[in-house]
Amino acid sequence: MTNYELMPSERRRKNDRQSETAIILTLGSLLLFLLTGMGISLFSKVLQAEDHNLMHVDQPPIVFEDGDANIGNNIMREVIVIDAGHGGYDVGCSFDDYNEKDITLQIAKKAGEKMRKRGFQVIYTRESDIALGAYEEEDLALRAQFAYKHQAAAFLSLHLNMRNETETERCYGFEVYENKNDSVSHKVAQNIHSSLNGLEYTTSRGVLDGQTLQIVSMNLRPAVLIEMGFLDDEHDRAYLVSEEGQDDIANALCEAMVQTFPSVSD
C-alpha cells in the first residue's frame, strides 16, 4: 500500500464527502435553474410592460366626467380619442403668427366638449402645447398606441394643410384620410366628409387613402386624419381661426360621430 492509498475508514469518509458535495451541487443547480427561470419570466414580463407603455411615456388614465355611465371596469360609452396634431417643439405648418398646433388644439377641445354632451367618452392625446414623443417617429407611435390603450371606437387626428413649394396655383379645401382596410375607419371618414362638406366653407378634396400616413396605417383602432383646410389660403385661414368657423367644424365632427355611433346618443 502506497502513501496514496487510503485506509477503509478514510475511504468511507471521502465517499461521504463526495456524496455531500454531489447533493449540494445538485441542489445548487436546481436552485439556479429555478431562479434563472423566474428571472427570465420576470424579464419577459418587464419587456412586455415596457412594450405596452412604449418608451416609458405615461399616458393619462380615462377620467369619467359627471354623468358618464361606468359600471365597474366596463365603459358603457363609445370612446373617441381626439388627436390635436403636432404640439410642443413641432409647430406643424405656420403662416404669419398662426401655428397649426394651436388651431388643431382649439378645434379638438371644442369638438370634444360637444361630443361629451352627446354621450361620448372623449379622451385627448394632448390638452396643452406638448409633444408626446422626443422625435417625430416616437411621437406618432405614441399617438397611435394611445388609441389602442384606450380601445378607441374612433381616433380622429386633426391637422391643417399647406401648399408645398412646387405648387404654384392656389390650394384650398379639406381632405379626409381613411384606413381602407378598416370598415369603421371608412364609415367614420365618409361621415366626417359629408358633415364638413355640408358647411360649404371651402371645397372638398375628397376621402383619400391614408396608408401612407403613419398615424393611420400603424393605428390598431379605426383611425382617420382630417386636413381641415390650408393655413396659407386666405379664405380657408379666415374660417379656421375664427370662433364661428371652429365651432362649426367642431359641430360637424360631433355630428359625424353621432351618425357613426347612433346608439350612443339614443
C-alpha positions as CSV (number, residue, x, y, z in Angstrom):
1,M,0.0,0.0,0.0
2,T,1.5,3.2,-1.1
3,N,1.2,6.6,0.6
4,Y,-1.6,7.4,-2.0
5,E,-3.9,4.6,-0.9
6,L,-6.5,5.2,1.8
7,M,-7.5,3.2,4.8
8,P,-11.1,1.8,4.7
9,S,-12.3,4.4,7.3
10,E,-10.7,7.2,5.3
11,R,-12.2,5.9,2.1
12,R,-15.7,5.9,3.7
13,R,-15.2,9.5,4.9
14,K,-14.1,10.5,1.4
15,N,-17.1,8.8,-0.2
16,D,-19.4,10.6,2.3
17,R,-17.8,13.9,1.5
18,Q,-18.2,13.2,-2.2
19,S,-21.9,12.3,-1.7
20,E,-22.5,15.5,0.3
21,T,-20.7,17.6,-2.4
22,A,-22.8,15.9,-5.1
23,I,-26.0,16.6,-3.2
24,I,-25.0,20.3,-2.7
25,L,-24.1,20.7,-6.3
26,T,-27.4,19.1,-7.4
27,L,-29.4,21.4,-5.1
28,G,-27.4,24.4,-6.2
29,S,-28.0,23.6,-9.8
30,L,-31.7,23.1,-9.2
31,L,-32.0,26.4,-7.3
32,L,-30.0,28.2,-10.0
33,F,-32.4,26.7,-12.6
34,L,-35.4,27.9,-10.7
35,L,-34.0,31.4,-10.1
36,T,-33.0,31.7,-13.8
37,G,-36.4,30.6,-14.9
38,M,-38.1,33.1,-12.6
39,G,-35.7,35.7,-13.8
40,I,-36.4,35.1,-17.4
41,S,-40.1,35.1,-16.7
42,L,-39.9,38.4,-14.8
43,F,-37.7,39.9,-17.5
44,S,-40.2,38.8,-20.1
45,K,-43.0,40.5,-18.2
46,V,-40.9,43.7,-17.8
47,L,-40.3,43.7,-21.6
48,Q,-44.0,43.2,-22.2
49,A,-44.8,46.0,-19.9
50,E,-42.3,48.3,-21.5
51,D,-43.6,47.4,-24.9
52,H,-47.1,48.2,-23.8
53,N,-46.1,51.5,-22.3
54,L,-43.9,52.3,-25.3
55,M,-40.8,54.2,-24.4
56,H,-41.7,54.7,-20.8
57,V,-44.1,57.5,-21.5
58,D,-47.0,57.5,-19.1
59,Q,-50.5,58.0,-20.6
60,P,-53.2,59.7,-18.7
61,P,-55.9,57.3,-17.4
62,I,-59.5,57.5,-18.6
63,V,-61.2,60.1,-16.4
64,F,-65.0,59.9,-16.4
65,E,-67.0,63.2,-16.5
66,D,-70.1,63.7,-14.4
67,G,-72.9,61.6,-15.9
68,D,-70.6,59.1,-17.6
69,A,-72.0,55.6,-17.4
70,N,-69.4,53.4,-15.8
71,I,-70.1,50.1,-14.1
72,G,-67.0,48.6,-12.5
73,N,-64.4,48.5,-15.2
74,N,-66.9,48.3,-18.0
75,I,-67.0,51.5,-20.1
76,M,-70.6,51.9,-21.2
77,R,-69.9,54.7,-23.7
78,E,-68.0,54.8,-27.0
79,V,-64.5,56.2,-26.6
80,I,-63.5,58.8,-29.1
81,V,-59.8,59.8,-29.0
82,I,-59.2,63.3,-30.4
83,D,-55.7,63.9,-31.5
84,A,-54.7,67.6,-31.9
85,G,-51.9,67.3,-34.5
86,H,-48.4,68.4,-33.6
87,G,-47.5,70.2,-30.4
88,G,-44.5,71.3,-28.3
89,Y,-41.4,71.6,-30.5
90,D,-43.4,70.5,-33.5
91,V,-45.5,73.5,-34.6
92,G,-46.8,71.9,-37.8
93,C,-47.3,74.4,-40.6
94,S,-47.2,78.1,-39.9
95,F,-48.4,81.3,-41.6
96,D,-47.8,84.7,-40.2
97,D,-48.5,84.4,-36.4
98,Y,-50.6,81.3,-36.8
99,N,-49.4,77.8,-36.0
100,E,-51.1,74.6,-36.9
101,K,-50.5,73.1,-33.4
102,D,-52.5,75.9,-31.8
103,I,-55.5,75.8,-34.1
104,T,-55.8,72.0,-34.0
105,L,-55.9,72.1,-30.2
106,Q,-58.6,74.8,-30.2
107,I,-60.8,72.8,-32.5
108,A,-60.1,69.5,-30.8
109,K,-61.3,70.9,-27.4
110,K,-64.4,72.4,-28.9
111,A,-65.3,69.1,-30.7
112,G,-64.6,67.1,-27.5
113,E,-66.9,69.2,-25.4
114,K,-69.7,68.8,-27.9
115,M,-69.2,65.0,-28.2
116,R,-69.3,64.6,-24.4
117,K,-72.7,66.4,-24.3
118,R,-73.9,63.9,-26.9
119,G,-72.9,61.0,-24.7
120,F,-69.4,60.1,-25.9
121,Q,-66.4,59.4,-23.7
122,V,-63.8,61.7,-25.1
123,I,-60.0,61.5,-24.5
124,Y,-57.5,63.9,-25.9
125,T,-53.9,62.8,-26.8
126,R,-52.9,66.3,-25.6
127,E,-54.7,69.1,-23.9
128,S,-51.9,71.6,-23.9
129,D,-48.9,72.6,-26.0
130,I,-46.9,69.4,-25.7
131,A,-45.4,66.7,-27.8
132,L,-45.9,63.1,-26.9
133,G,-42.5,61.9,-28.1
134,A,-39.0,63.2,-28.2
135,Y,-38.9,62.9,-32.0
136,E,-41.4,62.6,-34.8
137,E,-41.4,58.8,-35.2
138,E,-41.8,58.3,-31.5
139,D,-44.5,61.0,-31.2
140,L,-46.6,59.4,-34.0
141,A,-46.2,55.9,-32.5
142,L,-47.3,57.1,-29.1
143,R,-50.4,58.7,-30.6
144,A,-51.4,55.5,-32.3
145,Q,-50.6,53.5,-29.2
146,F,-52.7,55.9,-27.2
147,A,-55.8,54.9,-29.2
148,Y,-55.1,51.2,-28.7
149,K,-54.6,51.6,-25.0
150,H,-57.9,53.3,-24.6
151,Q,-59.7,51.0,-27.1
152,A,-61.0,53.9,-29.0
153,A,-64.1,53.4,-31.1
154,A,-62.6,56.1,-33.4
155,F,-59.4,58.0,-33.5
156,L,-59.6,61.5,-35.0
157,S,-56.3,63.3,-35.9
158,L,-56.9,66.9,-36.7
159,H,-54.5,68.8,-39.0
160,L,-54.1,71.8,-41.3
161,N,-52.6,71.7,-44.8
162,M,-50.2,74.0,-46.6
163,R,-49.2,74.3,-50.2
164,N,-45.8,72.9,-50.9
165,E,-43.0,74.7,-52.8
166,T,-43.7,73.0,-56.1
167,E,-47.4,74.1,-56.2
168,T,-47.8,77.5,-57.9
169,E,-51.6,77.6,-58.1
170,R,-53.9,78.3,-55.1
171,C,-54.5,75.3,-52.9
172,Y,-57.5,75.2,-50.6
173,G,-60.1,72.7,-49.3
174,F,-60.3,69.9,-46.8
175,E,-59.2,66.3,-47.0
176,V,-60.2,63.2,-45.0
177,Y,-57.8,60.2,-44.9
178,E,-59.1,56.7,-44.0
179,N,-57.7,53.3,-43.5
180,K,-59.4,51.5,-46.4
181,N,-58.7,48.1,-44.8
182,D,-60.9,49.0,-41.8
183,S,-64.7,49.3,-42.3
184,V,-65.2,51.5,-39.3
185,S,-62.5,53.9,-40.4
186,H,-64.1,54.1,-43.8
187,K,-67.5,54.8,-42.3
188,V,-66.1,57.5,-39.9
189,A,-64.3,59.1,-42.9
190,Q,-67.4,59.2,-45.1
191,N,-69.5,60.7,-42.3
192,I,-66.9,63.3,-41.5
193,H,-66.5,64.2,-45.2
194,S,-70.3,64.6,-45.5
195,S,-70.5,66.8,-42.4
196,L,-67.7,69.1,-43.3
197,N,-68.8,69.3,-46.9
198,G,-72.2,70.5,-45.7
199,L,-70.6,73.5,-44.1
200,E,-69.6,74.8,-47.5
201,Y,-66.7,76.9,-46.0
202,T,-64.3,75.5,-48.6
203,T,-64.1,72.8,-51.3
204,S,-63.8,69.1,-50.7
205,R,-60.6,67.4,-51.9
206,G,-62.1,64.0,-51.2
207,V,-61.8,61.0,-49.0
208,L,-58.3,59.6,-49.6
209,D,-56.2,56.5,-48.8
210,G,-54.3,57.1,-45.5
211,Q,-52.0,54.1,-45.8
212,T,-49.0,56.4,-46.4
213,L,-49.7,58.3,-43.2
214,Q,-48.2,56.6,-40.1
215,I,-50.9,57.8,-37.7
216,V,-53.5,56.0,-39.8
217,S,-51.6,53.0,-41.2
218,M,-49.9,52.0,-37.9
219,N,-53.1,52.5,-35.8
220,L,-54.7,49.4,-34.5
221,R,-58.0,51.2,-33.9
222,P,-60.3,52.8,-36.5
223,A,-58.4,56.0,-37.4
224,V,-58.9,58.9,-39.7
225,L,-56.8,62.1,-40.3
226,I,-58.6,65.3,-41.3
227,E,-56.8,68.1,-43.1
228,M,-59.4,70.8,-42.3
229,G,-58.1,73.4,-44.7
230,F,-55.0,75.3,-46.0
231,L,-53.4,77.6,-43.5
232,D,-51.7,79.6,-46.2
233,D,-55.0,80.2,-48.1
234,E,-56.6,83.4,-47.1
235,H,-60.2,82.1,-47.3
236,D,-59.6,78.8,-45.5
237,R,-57.4,80.5,-42.9
238,A,-60.0,83.2,-42.0
239,Y,-62.5,80.5,-41.3
240,L,-60.2,78.1,-39.4
241,V,-59.0,80.8,-37.0
242,S,-62.4,82.3,-36.3
243,E,-64.6,81.3,-33.4
244,E,-67.5,80.7,-35.6
245,G,-65.5,78.6,-38.0
246,Q,-64.0,76.5,-35.3
247,D,-67.4,76.0,-33.7
248,D,-68.9,74.9,-37.0
249,I,-66.2,72.4,-37.6
250,A,-66.4,71.0,-34.1
251,N,-70.2,70.6,-34.6
252,A,-69.6,68.8,-37.9
253,L,-67.1,66.4,-36.3
254,C,-69.6,65.7,-33.5
255,E,-72.5,65.0,-35.8
256,A,-70.3,62.6,-37.8
257,M,-69.7,60.6,-34.6
258,V,-73.4,60.6,-33.8
259,Q,-74.1,59.3,-37.4
260,T,-71.4,56.6,-37.0
261,F,-72.4,55.5,-33.5
262,P,-76.1,56.4,-33.3
263,S,-76.8,54.2,-30.2
264,V,-74.7,56.4,-28.0
265,S,-77.0,59.5,-28.1
266,D,-80.2,57.5,-28.2
